[in-house]
Amino acid sequence: MKNVLILLLVAGIAWLGYAKYSPKPASGSAGQRLASVSSASIPPARDDEAVASLFKCDGRTMCSQMTSCAEATYFVQHCPNTRMDGNNDGVPCERQWCN
């Protein structure tokens, strides 16, 4: 009986930890925007208006402030003083978003 209680206690703690730290799907309009932006690529140069409607230069300069590779690429190409392409190869946030 003691072993069963210990097993139930351990299983309960494991379940709570999983529930708390497992990835959850985004919901609502912000989640939908994030999902669509994450899979989006930067359109060709002739679609500058479409790109501008997705992203705006707002002072963010670091990869930890971005939500996708497309957003980081836009910021590096269009916004001043970004610090997202440390090796200057044209690919920003290689460890976080654009790997």
N, CA, C and O atoms as a GROMACS GRO file, in nm:
protein
  396
    1MET      N    1   0.083  -0.120   0.000
    1MET     CA    2   0.000   0.000   0.000
    1MET      C    3   0.088   0.126   0.000
    1MET      O    4   0.056   0.224  -0.067
    2LYS      N    5   0.196   0.123   0.074
    2LYS     CA    6   0.286   0.237   0.081
    2LYS      C    7   0.348   0.264  -0.056
    2LYS      O    8   0.362   0.379  -0.098
    3ASN      N    9   0.384   0.157  -0.126
    3ASN     CA   10   0.445   0.173  -0.259
    3ASN      C   11   0.346   0.233  -0.359
    3ASN      O   12   0.385   0.312  -0.444
    4VAL      N   13   0.220   0.195  -0.349
    4VAL     CA   14   0.117   0.249  -0.438
    4VAL      C   15   0.100   0.398  -0.416
    4VAL      O   16   0.087   0.474  -0.512
    5LEU      N   17   0.099   0.440  -0.291
    5LEU     CA   18   0.085   0.584  -0.260
    5LEU      C   19   0.204   0.663  -0.311
    5LEU      O   20   0.188   0.772  -0.365
    6ILE      N   21   0.322   0.608  -0.295
    6ILE     CA   22   0.443   0.676  -0.344
    6ILE      C   23   0.438   0.686  -0.496
    6ILE      O   24   0.471   0.791  -0.553
    7LEU      N   25   0.398   0.579  -0.561
    7LEU     CA   26   0.387   0.579  -0.706
    7LEU      C   27   0.284   0.682  -0.754
    7LEU      O   28   0.310   0.753  -0.851
    8LEU      N   29   0.170   0.690  -0.688
    8LEU     CA   30   0.068   0.790  -0.723
    8LEU      C   31   0.119   0.932  -0.702
    8LEU      O   32   0.091   1.020  -0.782
    9LEU      N   33   0.193   0.953  -0.596
    9LEU     CA   34   0.248   1.086  -0.566
    9LEU      C   35   0.349   1.126  -0.674
    9LEU      O   36   0.345   1.239  -0.724
   10VAL      N   37   0.437   1.036  -0.710
   10VAL     CA   38   0.537   1.065  -0.814
   10VAL      C   39   0.468   1.090  -0.948
   10VAL      O   40   0.505   1.182  -1.021
   11ALA      N   41   0.369   1.008  -0.981
   11ALA     CA   42   0.296   1.026  -1.106
   11ALA      C   43   0.224   1.160  -1.109
   11ALA      O   44   0.221   1.228  -1.212
   12GLY      N   45   0.165   1.200  -0.998
   12GLY     CA   46   0.096   1.328  -0.989
   12GLY      C   47   0.191   1.445  -1.008
   12GLY      O   48   0.158   1.541  -1.078
   13ILE      N   49   0.308   1.439  -0.947
   13ILE     CA   50   0.407   1.545  -0.961
   13ILE      C   51   0.457   1.552  -1.106
   13ILE      O   52   0.473   1.661  -1.162
   14ALA      N   53   0.480   1.435  -1.166
   14ALA     CA   54   0.524   1.432  -1.306
   14ALA      C   55   0.416   1.492  -1.397
   14ALA      O   56   0.449   1.568  -1.488
   15TRP      N   57   0.292   1.459  -1.374
   15TRP     CA   58   0.184   1.512  -1.456
   15TRP      C   59   0.174   1.664  -1.443
   15TRP      O   60   0.157   1.734  -1.543
   16LEU      N   61   0.186   1.716  -1.320
   16LEU     CA   62   0.181   1.861  -1.299
   16LEU      C   63   0.297   1.930  -1.370
   16LEU      O   64   0.279   2.036  -1.431
   17GLY      N   65   0.415   1.872  -1.362
   17GLY     CA   66   0.531   1.930  -1.429
   17GLY      C   67   0.513   1.930  -1.580
   17GLY      O   68   0.546   2.029  -1.646
   18TYR      N   69   0.461   1.822  -1.633
   18TYR     CA   70   0.437   1.816  -1.777
   18TYR      C   71   0.333   1.920  -1.819
   18TYR      O   72   0.350   1.989  -1.920
   19ALA      N   73   0.225   1.931  -1.742
   19ALA     CA   74   0.119   2.025  -1.776
   19ALA      C   75   0.170   2.169  -1.773
   19ALA      O   76   0.129   2.252  -1.854
   20LYS      N   77   0.260   2.198  -1.680
   20LYS     CA   78   0.310   2.334  -1.666
   20LYS      C   79   0.413   2.370  -1.774
   20LYS      O   80   0.412   2.482  -1.825
   21TYR      N   81   0.501   2.276  -1.809
   21TYR     CA   82   0.613   2.309  -1.896
   21TYR      C   83   0.601   2.257  -2.039
   21TYR      O   84   0.691   2.281  -2.120
   22SER      N   85   0.496   2.189  -2.072
   22SER     CA   86   0.481   2.142  -2.210
   22SER      C   87   0.436   2.259  -2.298
   22SER      O   88   0.364   2.348  -2.252
   23PRO      N   89   0.480   2.260  -2.426
   23PRO     CA   90   0.439   2.369  -2.516
   23PRO      C   91   0.289   2.366  -2.540
   23PRO      O   92   0.229   2.260  -2.557
   24LYS      N   93   0.231   2.483  -2.542
   24LYS     CA   94   0.088   2.495  -2.564
   24LYS      C   95   0.064   2.569  -2.694
   24LYS      O   96   0.138   2.661  -2.727
   25PRO      N   97  -0.037   2.531  -2.769
   25PRO     CA   98  -0.067   2.603  -2.893
   25PRO      C   99  -0.114   2.744  -2.862
   25PRO      O  100  -0.186   2.767  -2.765
   26ALA      N  101  -0.072   2.837  -2.946
   26ALA     CA  102  -0.114   2.975  -2.929
   26ALA      C  103  -0.261   2.988  -2.965
   26ALA      O  104  -0.311   2.917  -3.052
   27SER      N  105  -0.329   3.080  -2.899
   27SER     CA  106  -0.469   3.102  -2.930
   27SER      C  107  -0.494   3.251  -2.945
   27SER      O  108  -0.413   3.333  -2.901
   28GLY      N  109  -0.604   3.286  -3.006
   28GLY     CA  110  -0.641   3.426  -3.023
   28GLY      C  111  -0.571   3.488  -3.142
   28GLY      O  112  -0.496   3.421  -3.213
   29SER      N  113  -0.595   3.615  -3.162
   29SER     CA  114  -0.542   3.682  -3.280
   29SER      C  115  -0.390   3.694  -3.275
   29SER      O  116  -0.325   3.681  -3.378
   30ALA      N  117  -0.333   3.717  -3.157
   30ALA     CA  118  -0.187   3.726  -3.147
   30ALA      C  119  -0.125   3.592  -3.182
   30ALA      O  120  -0.022   3.587  -3.249
   31GLY      N  121  -0.185   3.484  -3.137
   31GLY     CA  122  -0.134   3.351  -3.169
   31GLY      C  123  -0.147   3.321  -3.317
   31GLY      O  124  -0.058   3.259  -3.376
   32GLN      N  125  -0.256   3.364  -3.377
   32GLN     CA  126  -0.274   3.342  -3.520
   32GLN      C  127  -0.172   3.424  -3.599
   32GLN      O  128  -0.118   3.375  -3.698
   33ARG      N  129  -0.145   3.546  -3.557
   33ARG     CA  130  -0.046   3.630  -3.624
   33ARG      C  131   0.091   3.566  -3.612
   33ARG      O  132   0.165   3.559  -3.710
   34LEU      N  133   0.127   3.518  -3.492
   34LEU     CA  134   0.256   3.456  -3.471
   34LEU      C  135   0.270   3.332  -3.558
   34LEU      O  136   0.376   3.310  -3.617
   35ALA      N  137   0.166   3.250  -3.566
   35ALA     CA  138   0.173   3.129  -3.647
   35ALA      C  139   0.189   3.163  -3.794
   35ALA      O  140   0.266   3.098  -3.865
   36SER      N  141   0.118   3.264  -3.842
   36SER     CA  142   0.128   3.298  -3.984
   36SER      C  143   0.260   3.367  -4.015
   36SER      O  144   0.315   3.348  -4.123
   37VAL      N  145   0.311   3.447  -3.923
   37VAL     CA  146   0.436   3.517  -3.946
   37VAL      C  147   0.553   3.420  -3.936
   37VAL      O  148   0.650   3.433  -4.012
   38SER      N  149   0.546   3.322  -3.846
   38SER     CA  150   0.657   3.228  -3.828
   38SER      C  151   0.683   3.150  -3.956
   38SER      O  152   0.798   3.122  -3.988
   39SER      N  153   0.580   3.115  -4.028
   39SER     CA  154   0.598   3.036  -4.149
   39SER      C  155   0.611   3.122  -4.273
   39SER      O  156   0.634   3.071  -4.383
   40ALA      N  157   0.596   3.253  -4.257
   40ALA     CA  158   0.603   3.343  -4.372
   40ALA      C  159   0.747   3.368  -4.411
   40ALA      O  160   0.837   3.363  -4.326
   41SER      N  161   0.770   3.394  -4.537
   41SER     CA  162   0.901   3.437  -4.582
   41SER      C  163   0.887   3.580  -4.634
   41SER      O  164   0.777   3.625  -4.667
   42ILE      N  165   0.998   3.648  -4.639
   42ILE     CA  166   0.995   3.786  -4.687
   42ILE      C  167   0.960   3.784  -4.836
   42ILE      O  168   1.028   3.718  -4.914
   43PRO      N  169   0.854   3.855  -4.875
   43PRO     CA  170   0.816   3.859  -5.017
   43PRO      C  171   0.922   3.930  -5.099
   43PRO      O  172   1.008   3.997  -5.043
   44PRO      N  173   0.919   3.917  -5.232
   44PRO     CA  174   1.014   3.988  -5.318
   44PRO      C  175   1.005   4.138  -5.300
   44PRO      O  176   0.907   4.189  -5.245
   45ALA      N  177   1.107   4.211  -5.346
   45ALA     CA  178   1.116   4.355  -5.325
   45ALA      C  179   0.995   4.430  -5.379
   45ALA      O  180   0.960   4.534  -5.324
   46ARG      N  181   0.931   4.382  -5.483
   46ARG     CA  182   0.817   4.454  -5.539
   46ARG      C  183   0.697   4.454  -5.446
   46ARG      O  184   0.603   4.531  -5.467
   47ASP      N  185   0.698   4.371  -5.344
   47ASP     CA  186   0.588   4.364  -5.248
   47ASP      C  187   0.622   4.438  -5.119
   47ASP      O  188   0.582   4.395  -5.011
   48ASP      N  189   0.696   4.548  -5.129
   48ASP     CA  190   0.736   4.623  -5.010
   48ASP      C  191   0.618   4.665  -4.925
   48ASP      O  192   0.628   4.667  -4.803
   49GLU      N  193   0.506   4.699  -4.987
   49GLU     CA  194   0.388   4.739  -4.910
   49GLU      C  195   0.335   4.624  -4.826
   49GLU      O  196   0.295   4.644  -4.712
   50ALA      N  197   0.335   4.504  -4.882
   50ALA     CA  198   0.288   4.387  -4.807
   50ALA      C  199   0.381   4.358  -4.689
   50ALA      O  200   0.334   4.326  -4.580
   51VAL      N  201   0.511   4.369  -4.710
   51VAL     CA  202   0.607   4.347  -4.603
   51VAL      C  203   0.592   4.454  -4.496
   51VAL      O  204   0.592   4.424  -4.377
   52ALA      N  205   0.578   4.578  -4.539
   52ALA     CA  206   0.565   4.688  -4.443
   52ALA      C  207   0.440   4.673  -4.358
   52ALA      O  208   0.437   4.720  -4.244
   53SER      N  209   0.337   4.609  -4.412
   53SER     CA  210   0.217   4.591  -4.332
   53SER      C  211   0.236   4.484  -4.226
   53SER      O  212   0.164   4.484  -4.126
   54LEU      N  213   0.331   4.392  -4.245
   54LEU     CA  214   0.359   4.289  -4.145
   54LEU      C  215   0.450   4.339  -4.034
   54LEU      O  216   0.426   4.311  -3.916
   55PHE      N  217   0.554   4.414  -4.069
   55PHE     CA  218   0.656   4.455  -3.973
   55PHE      C  219   0.680   4.605  -3.982
   55PHE      O  220   0.664   4.665  -4.088
   56LYS      N  221   0.719   4.664  -3.871
   56LYS     CA  222   0.754   4.806  -3.864
   56LYS      C  223   0.880   4.820  -3.780
   56LYS      O  224   0.895   4.752  -3.678
   57CYS      N  225   0.971   4.907  -3.820
   57CYS     CA  226   1.088   4.939  -3.739
   57CYS      C  227   1.039   5.010  -3.613
   57CYS      O  228   0.982   5.119  -3.620
   58ASP      N  229   1.062   4.948  -3.500
   58ASP     CA  230   1.010   5.005  -3.375
   58ASP      C  231   1.116   5.011  -3.266
   58ASP      O  232   1.082   5.020  -3.148
   59GLY      N  233   1.242   5.005  -3.304
   59GLY     CA  234   1.349   5.018  -3.206
   59GLY      C  235   1.406   4.886  -3.158
   59GLY      O  236   1.509   4.885  -3.090
   60ARG      N  237   1.342   4.774  -3.191
   60ARG     CA  238   1.397   4.645  -3.150
   60ARG      C  239   1.522   4.617  -3.232
   60ARG      O  240   1.526   4.644  -3.352
   61THR      N  241   1.626   4.563  -3.166
   61THR     CA  242   1.752   4.542  -3.235
   61THR      C  243   1.811   4.402  -3.215
   61THR      O  244   1.909   4.368  -3.280
   62MET      N  245   1.753   4.321  -3.128
   62MET     CA  246   1.813   4.193  -3.093
   62MET      C  247   1.722   4.075  -3.126
   62MET      O  248   1.600   4.090  -3.132
   63CYS      N  249   1.783   3.958  -3.148
   63CYS     CA  250   1.709   3.838  -3.185
   63CYS      C  251   1.605   3.800  -3.080
   63CYS      O  252   1.497   3.752  -3.114
   64SER      N  253   1.636   3.820  -2.954
   64SER     CA  254   1.542   3.782  -2.848
   64SER      C  255   1.414   3.864  -2.853
   64SER      O  256   1.316   3.829  -2.787
   65GLN      N  257   1.414   3.972  -2.929
   65GLN     CA  258   1.296   4.056  -2.942
   65GLN      C  259   1.212   4.022  -3.064
   65GLN      O  260   1.104   4.078  -3.083
   66MET      N  261   1.260   3.930  -3.148
   66MET     CA  262   1.191   3.892  -3.271
   66MET      C  263   1.098   3.774  -3.246
   66MET      O  264   1.110   3.705  -3.145
   67THR      N  265   1.004   3.753  -3.339
   67THR     CA  266   0.911   3.640  -3.327
   67THR      C  267   0.925   3.541  -3.442
   67THR      O  268   0.859   3.437  -3.441
   68SER      N  269   1.011   3.570  -3.541
   68SER     CA  270   1.030   3.479  -3.653
   68SER      C  271   1.154   3.517  -3.731
   68SER      O  272   1.211   3.625  -3.712
   69CYS      N  273   1.196   3.427  -3.818
   69CYS     CA  274   1.309   3.455  -3.908
   69CYS      C  275   1.272   3.566  -4.006
   69CYS      O  276   1.353   3.653  -4.037
   70ALA      N  277   1.149   3.562  -4.055
   70ALA     CA  278   1.104   3.665  -4.150
   70ALA      C  279   1.109   3.804  -4.087
   70ALA      O  280   1.152   3.900  -4.151
   71GLU      N  281   1.067   3.813  -3.963
   71GLU     CA  282   1.070   3.942  -3.894
   71GLU      C  283   1.214   3.989  -3.874
   71GLU      O  284   1.245   4.105  -3.898
   72ALA      N  285   1.301   3.900  -3.830
   72ALA     CA  286   1.442   3.935  -3.808
   72ALA      C  287   1.507   3.980  -3.940
   72ALA      O  288   1.582   4.077  -3.942
   73THR      N  289   1.477   3.909  -4.049
   73THR     CA  290   1.532   3.945  -4.180
   73THR      C  291   1.484   4.083  -4.222
   73THR      O  292   1.563   4.164  -4.272
   74TYR      N  293   1.357   4.112  -4.202
   74TYR     CA  294   1.304   4.244  -4.235
   74TYR      C  295   1.377   4.352  -4.155
   74TYR      O  296   1.419   4.453  -4.211
   75PHE      N  297   1.393   4.330  -4.025
   75PHE     CA  298   1.459   4.430  -3.941
   75PHE      C  299   1.602   4.454  -3.985
   75PHE      O  300   1.646   4.569  -3.989
   76VAL      N  301   1.677   4.348  -4.018
   76VAL     CA  302   1.815   4.365  -4.060
   76VAL      C  303   1.822   4.442  -4.192
   76VAL      O  304   1.911   4.525  -4.211
   77GLN      N  305   1.730   4.416  -4.283
   77GLN     CA  306   1.732   4.481  -4.414
   77GLN      C  307   1.678   4.624  -4.413
   77GLN      O  308   1.717   4.705  -4.498
   78HIS      N  309   1.588   4.657  -4.318
   78HIS     CA  310   1.519   4.786  -4.326
   78HIS      C  311   1.537   4.878  -4.206
   78HIS      O  312   1.503   4.996  -4.215
   79CYS      N  313   1.587   4.829  -4.096
   79CYS     CA  314   1.592   4.910  -3.973
   79CYS      C  315   1.736   4.938  -3.932
   79CYS      O  316   1.823   4.854  -3.951
   80PRO      N  317   1.761   5.056  -3.875
   80PRO     CA  318   1.897   5.092  -3.836
   80PRO      C  319   1.940   5.027  -3.704
   80PRO      O  320   1.856   4.992  -3.621
   81ASN      N  321   2.070   5.012  -3.688
   81ASN     CA  322   2.134   4.971  -3.562
   81ASN      C  323   2.089   4.835  -3.510
   81ASN      O  324   2.082   4.815  -3.389
   82THR      N  325   2.059   4.740  -3.600
   82THR     CA  326   2.023   4.607  -3.552
   82THR      C  327   2.150   4.530  -3.517
   82THR      O  328   2.257   4.554  -3.573
   83ARG      N  329   2.136   4.438  -3.422
   83ARG     CA  330   2.250   4.354  -3.380
   83ARG      C  331   2.207   4.208  -3.389
   83ARG      O  332   2.206   4.136  -3.289
   84MET      N  333   2.173   4.165  -3.510
   84MET     CA  334   2.120   4.030  -3.527
   84MET      C  335   2.199   3.945  -3.625
   84MET      O  336   2.166   3.828  -3.645
   85ASP      N  337   2.303   4.001  -3.687
   85ASP     CA  338   2.384   3.925  -3.783
   85ASP      C  339   2.530   3.940  -3.745
   85ASP      O  340   2.605   4.013  -3.809
   86GLY      N  341   2.569   3.871  -3.641
   86GLY     CA  342   2.704   3.885  -3.585
   86GLY      C  343   2.816   3.851  -3.681
   86GLY      O  344   2.923   3.911  -3.673
   87ASN      N  345   2.794   3.756  -3.771
   87ASN     CA  346   2.901   3.718  -3.864
   87ASN      C  347   2.885   3.784  -4.001
   87ASN      O  348   2.959   3.751  -4.094
   88ASN      N  349   2.792   3.876  -4.014
   88ASN     CA  350   2.771   3.955  -4.136
   88ASN      C  351   2.755   3.869  -4.262
   88ASN      O  352   2.806   3.904  -4.368
   89ASP      N  353   2.684   3.758  -4.250
   89ASP     CA  354   2.661   3.673  -4.368
   89ASP      C  355   2.524   3.696  -4.430
   89ASP      O  356   2.486   3.628  -4.526
   90GLY      N  357   2.449   3.793  -4.377
   90GLY     CA  358   2.317   3.824  -4.431
   90GLY      C  359   2.204   3.743  -4.371
   90GLY      O  360   2.087   3.767  -4.402
   91VAL      N  361   2.237   3.646  -4.285
   91VAL     CA  362   2.135   3.563  -4.221
   91VAL      C  363   2.130   3.601  -4.073
   91VAL      O  364   2.224   3.572  -4.000
   92PRO      N  365   2.021   3.664  -4.029
   92PRO     CA  366   2.013   3.706  -3.889
   92PRO      C  367   1.966   3.592  -3.798
   92PRO      O  368   1.903   3.497  -3.844
   93CYS      N  369   1.997   3.602  -3.673
   93CYS     CA  370   1.942   3.513  -3.569
   93CYS      C  371   1.959   3.365  -3.604
   93CYS      O  372   1.864   3.287  -3.592
   94GLU      N  373   2.078   3.327  -3.645
   94GLU     CA  374   2.100   3.190  -3.691
   94GLU      C  375   2.082   3.087  -3.580
   94GLU      O  376   2.044   2.974  -3.609
   95ARG      N  377   2.108   3.122  -3.459
   95ARG     CA  378   2.092   3.026  -3.348
   95ARG      C  379   1.948   3.018  -3.298
   95ARG      O  380   1.910   2.918  -3.238
   96GLN      N  381   1.870   3.121  -3.322
   96GLN     CA  382   1.735   3.125  -3.264
   96GLN      C  383   1.626   3.106  -3.368
   96GLN      O  384   1.539   3.021  -3.350
   97TRP      N  385   1.627   3.183  -3.476
   97TRP     CA  386   1.514   3.181  -3.569
   97TRP      C  387   1.550   3.127  -3.707
   97TRP      O  388   1.472   3.050  -3.765
   98CYS      N  389   1.663   3.164  -3.761
   98CYS     CA  390   1.696   3.132  -3.900
   98CYS      C  391   1.800   3.022  -3.910
   98CYS      O  392   1.904   3.040  -3.974
   99ASN      N  393   1.774   2.909  -3.848
   99ASN     CA  394   1.873   2.801  -3.852
   99ASN      C  395   1.841   2.699  -3.955
   99ASN      O  396   1.915   2.601  -3.970
   0.00000   0.00000   0.00000
